[in-house]
Each structure stands twice: as C-alpha cells, then as structure tokens.
Amino acid sequence: MGEQIRLARMRRKISVALAAERAGVSRASVWAVEKGSAAVAIGIYAAVLHAISGMDTDLLRVAADDELGQKLHDIELLKKYHPEGK
C-alpha cells in the first residue's frame, strides 16, 4: 500500500514536504506511510491520502460492495426477529 501511495504522490508531482505540510504531519511520517509502516496510525495514512488530492475517499469504499457481509447481517436480523426460523 505504501508503494502505491508513493507512486500516486509522485505522479501528481507533489513533494514529500508539500504532502507533509498539507497532511499536517512530518516528512518522516510521510516516508513511513510510503514504506508501509504498520507503526503509523491509520489517521496519518488518511491525512496523507487526502493531501495527495483527496484520495482518502477511497477508504470509504473499502466495504461498500461487501455482499457476503450483507448476507450474514441479513441472516442475523432474520434470526433476531424470527428466532424459531418462521
């Protein structure tokens, strides 16, 4: 993921310094994100993604088409309101 963020930033010709300034984080944090560091908080990832042209909106679509999750949720709802399977 970090490599993809780095490539996106570079394609947009945004320097690490500018990405850091826009995100409100240090350059070291941007570098850590681009290395894919697990020690970086998800909020910093989101801030950096937002800093490189609003890419944080992709995070909102992570589970948007979760058909299996929706079916499992529906089964639980049916069990809750019809505990005997009726």
Secondary structure, 3 states (H helix, E strand, C coil): CHHHHHHHHHHCCCCHHHHHHHHCCCHHHHHHHHCCCCCCCHHHHHHHHHHCCCHHHHHHHCCCCCHHHHHHHHHHHHHHHCCCCC
